Amino acid sequence: MNPAPSLDSIKYHVYLLRSRKNATLYIGYTNNIERRLKEHNSGLVEYTRKYVPWEVVYYESFVSLIDAKKREKSLKSFGKAYSGLKLRIENSLNKKEGAG
C-alpha cells in the first residue's frame, strides 16, 4: 500500500468556478488555482470573459496530471460524475454571497 501523498507533491487541481454575474459554472484544471482564477477574472480566457467575475466553489487536487485531466474530462461530459458532484456540493452552489 502506498502512503498518502504529501501536500508538496500535489501539483494539479480540477476546479469548478461559478460566475457571480449569472451563476454559470465552468470546469477546468490547472497547477495554480489562484493564478488561473486571476486569468479568468481578467478576461484572459475567451469562454469565461463574458461572465466575469468568477469565484472558486470547489476543487480537487491530484499528484498526477493524467488523473487531473481524466477527472476534468469526466466532469465536462456532464454525465453522472457532474450531476453527482453538483449534488454533493449543492449548498456551496446555492450559497448566496454574504450568507452564513
RODOSE-593987 format. One record per residue: x, y, z of N, C-alpha, C, CB in turn. Coordinates in steps of 0.2 Angstrom, whole numbers, plus 2048, in hexadecimal, padded with zeros to 3 digits. Glycine has a CB too. Example, Ala and Ser with C-alpha at 12.3 -4.5 7.8 and 13.67 -1.06 7.14 Angstrom:
<rs>
R n.u n.v n.w ca.u ca.v ca.w c.u c.v c.w cb.u cb.v cb.w
R 842 7E4 827  83E  7EA  827 842 7F0 827  839  7EA  82D
R 840 7F5 823  844  7FB  824 840 800 827  846  7FD  81D
</rs>
This chain:
<rs>
R n.u n.v n.w ca.u ca.v ca.w c.u c.v c.w cb.u cb.v cb.w
R 804 7FA 800  800  800  800 804 806 800  7FB  800  806
R 803 80B 7FC  807  811  7FB 804 816 801  806  814  7F4
R 809 81A 803  807  81F  808 804 825 805  80D  821  80C
R 800 828 809  7FC  82E  806 801 833 803  7F8  831  80B
R 800 837 7FE  805  83C  7FB 805 841 800  802  83E  7F4
R 80B 844 800  80C  84A  804 809 850 801  814  84C  806
R 808 855 805  805  85B  801 80A 85E 7FC  803  860  807
R 810 85D 7FD  815  860  7F8 815 85D 7F2  81C  85F  7FB
R 812 856 7F2  812  853  7EB 80B 854 7E7  813  84B  7ED
R 807 857 7EA  800  859  7E7 801 85F 7E2  7FA  85A  7EC
R 801 85E 7DC  803  863  7D7 7FD 865 7D2  809  861  7D4
R 7F8 861 7D2  7F3  863  7CD 7EC 863 7D0  7F3  85D  7C7
R 7E8 867 7CE  7E1  868  7D1 7DC 868 7CB  7E1  86E  7D5
R 7D6 865 7CC  7D0  866  7C8 7CC 86A 7CC  7CD  85F  7C6
R 7C9 870 7C9  7C5  875  7CD 7BE 876 7CA  7C9  87B  7CD
R 7BA 878 7CE  7B3  87A  7CB 7B2 882 7CD  7AE  876  7CE
R 7B1 886 7C8  7B0  88D  7C9 7A9 88E 7C9  7B4  891  7C5
R 7A6 893 7CC  7A0  896  7CB 7A0 89D 7CA  79B  895  7D1
R 79C 89F 7C5  79C  8A7  7C3 798 8AA 7C8  79A  8A8  7BC
R 79B 8B0 7CB  797  8B4  7CF 792 8B8 7CB  79B  8B8  7D3
R 792 8B8 7C5  78E  8BC  7C0 787 8B9 7BF  791  8BE  7BA
R 788 8B2 7BE  782  8AE  7BC 782 8A7 7BE  781  8AF  7B5
R 786 8A5 7C3  787  89E  7C5 789 899 7C0  780  89C  7C8
R 78B 89B 7BA  78E  896  7B6 794 892 7B9  790  899  7AF
R 794 88C 7B8  79A  888  7BA 79F 886 7B5  797  881  7BD
R 7A5 886 7B7  7AB  884  7B2 7AF 87F 7B6  7AE  88B  7B0
R 7B1 87A 7B2  7B6  875  7B5 7BD 876 7B1  7B3  86E  7B4
R 7C2 875 7B5  7C9  875  7B2 7CE 872 7B6  7CB  87C  7B0
R 7D4 871 7B4  7D9  86F  7B8 7DF 873 7B7  7DB  867  7B6
R 7E4 873 7BC  7E9  878  7BC 7EE 875 7C1  7E7  87F  7BE
R 7F4 878 7C1  7F9  877  7C7 7FA 87C 7CC  800  875  7C4
R 7F6 882 7CB  7F6  887  7CF 7EF 88B 7CF  7FB  88D  7CD
R 7EB 889 7D4  7E4  88B  7D4 7E3 893 7D5  7E0  888  7DA
R 7E7 896 7D9  7E7  89D  7DA 7E9 8A1 7D3  7EC  8A0  7DF
R 7EE 89F 7D0  7F0  8A2  7CA 7EA 8A1 7C4  7F6  89F  7C7
R 7E8 89B 7C4  7E3  899  7BF 7DC 89E 7C0  7E1  892  7BF
R 7DA 89E 7C6  7D4  8A2  7C8 7D5 8AA 7C6  7D3  8A2  7D0
R 7DB 8AC 7C7  7DD  8B3  7C5 7DD 8B4 7BD  7E4  8B5  7C7
R 7DF 8AE 7BA  7DE  8AE  7B2 7D7 8AF 7B0  7E2  8A8  7AF
R 7D3 8AB 7B3  7CC  8AB  7B1 7C9 8B1 7B3  7C8  8A5  7B6
R 7CA 8B4 7B9  7C7  8BB  7BB 7CA 8C1 7B7  7C8  8BC  7C2
R 7D0 8C0 7B4  7D3  8C5  7B0 7D1 8C5 7A8  7DA  8C5  7B0
R 7CD 8C0 7A7  7CA  8BF  7A0 7CF 8BC 79B  7C9  8C6  79D
R 7D4 8B9 79E  7D9  8B5  79A 7D7 8AF 797  7DF  8B4  79E
R 7D1 8AC 799  7CF  8A6  797 7C8 8A7 793  7CD  8A1  79D
R 7C9 8A6 78C  7C3  8A8  788 7BC 8A6 78A  7C5  8A5  781
R 7BC 89F 78C  7B5  89D  78E 7B2 8A0 794  7B5  895  78F
R 7B6 8A2 799  7B4  8A4  79F 7B3 8AC 79F  7B8  8A2  7A5
R 7B6 8AF 79A  7B7  8B7  79A 7B0 8BA 79B  7BA  8B9  794
R 7AB 8B8 798  7A4  8BB  798 7A0 8BA 79F  7A0  8B9  793
R 7A3 8B6 7A3  79F  8B4  7AA 7A3 8B6 7B0  79E  8AD  7AA
R 7A8 8BB 7AF  7AC  8BD  7B5 7A8 8C1 7B9  7B2  8C2  7B2
R 7A9 8C1 7C0  7AE  8BE  7C4 7AC 8B6 7C5  7AF  8C2  7CA
R 7B2 8B3 7C7  7B1  8AB  7C9 7B3 8AA 7D0  7B5  8A7  7C4
R 7B1 8A5 7D3  7B3  8A3  7D9 7B4 89B 7D9  7AF  8A5  7DF
R 7B9 899 7DD  7BA  891  7DD 7B5 88F 7E2  7C2  890  7E0
R 7B1 88A 7E0  7AC  887  7E5 7AE 880 7E7  7A5  887  7E2
R 7B3 87D 7E3  7B5  876  7E5 7BC 874 7E1  7B0  871  7E3
R 7C0 870 7E4  7C6  86E  7E0 7C8 867 7E3  7CC  873  7E0
R 7CB 863 7DF  7CE  85D  7E1 7D6 85D 7DF  7CB  857  7DE
R 7DA 85A 7E3  7E1  85A  7E2 7E4 853 7E0  7E5  85D  7E8
R 7E9 853 7DC  7EC  84D  7D9 7F3 84E 7D9  7E9  84C  7D2
R 7F7 848 7DA  7FE  848  7D9 7FF 847 7D1  801  842  7DD
R 7FB 843 7CE  7FC  842  7C7 7F8 846 7C2  7FA  83B  7C5
R 7FB 849 7BD  7F8  84D  7B8 7F3 849 7B4  7FE  850  7B3
R 7F5 843 7B3  7F1  83E  7AF 7EA 83D 7B3  7F4  838  7AE
R 7EA 83C 7B9  7E4  83B  7BD 7E0 842 7BD  7E6  839  7C4
R 7E3 848 7BE  7E0  84E  7BE 7DC 84F 7B7  7E4  854  7BF
R 7DF 84D 7B2  7DC  84E  7AB 7D6 849 7AA  7E1  84D  7A5
R 7D7 843 7AD  7D2  83E  7AC 7CC 841 7B0  7D4  837  7AF
R 7CD 843 7B6  7C7  846  7BA 7C4 84C 7B7  7CA  848  7C1
R 7C8 850 7B4  7C5  856  7B1 7C1 854 7AB  7CA  85B  7AE
R 7C3 84F 7A7  7BF  84C  7A1 7B9 849 7A4  7C4  847  79D
R 7B9 845 7A9  7B3  842  7AC 7AE 847 7AE  7B5  83D  7B1
R 7B0 84C 7B1  7AB  851  7B3 7A9 855 7AD  7AF  856  7B8
R 7AD 856 7A8  7AA  85A  7A3 7A6 856 79E  7B0  85D  79F
R 7A5 850 79F  7A1  84C  79B 79A 84D 79E  7A3  844  79B
R 799 850 7A3  793  852  7A6 78E 84C 7A7  78F  857  7A2
R 791 846 7A9  78D  840  7AB 78D 83F 7B2  791  83A  7A8
R 78D 839 7B4  78C  837  7BB 792 83B 7C0  78D  830  7BC
R 798 83B 7BE  79D  83E  7C2 79B 846 7C3  7A4  83E  7BE
R 799 849 7BE  797  850  7BF 791 851 7C3  796  854  7B8
R 78C 84D 7C2  785  84E  7C6 787 84C 7CD  780  84A  7C3
R 78B 846 7CE  78D  844  7D5 790 84A 7D9  791  83E  7D5
R 795 84D 7D5  799  852  7D9 794 858 7DB  79E  855  7D4
R 790 85A 7D6  78B  85F  7D8 786 85E 7DE  787  861  7D1
R 785 857 7DE  781  855  7E4 785 856 7EA  77E  84E  7E3
R 78B 853 7EA  78F  853  7F0 791 85A 7F2  796  850  7EE
R 791 85F 7EE  793  866  7F0 78D 86B 7EF  799  868  7EC
R 787 869 7EF  781  86D  7EE 781 873 7F2  77B  869  7EE
R 783 872 7F9  783  878  7FD 788 87D 7FB  784  876  804
R 78E 87B 7F9  793  880  7F6 790 883 7F0  799  87C  7F5
R 78D 880 7EC  78A  883  7E5 785 888 7E7  788  87D  7E1
R 781 886 7EC  77B  88B  7ED 77C 890 7F2  775  886  7EF
R 782 890 7F5  784  895  7FA 784 89C 7F7  78A  894  7FD
R 780 8A1 7FA  780  8A7  7F8 786 8AB 7FB  779  8AB  7F9
R 789 8B0 7F7  78E  8B4  7FA 78C 8B7 801  791  8B9  7F5
R 790 8B6 806  78F  8BA  80C 78A 8B5 811  78B  8C0  80B
R 788 8B0 80E  784  8AB  813 788 8A7 817  77F  8A7  80E
R 786 8A6 81D  78A  8A2  822 78A 89B 820  788  8A3  829
</rs>
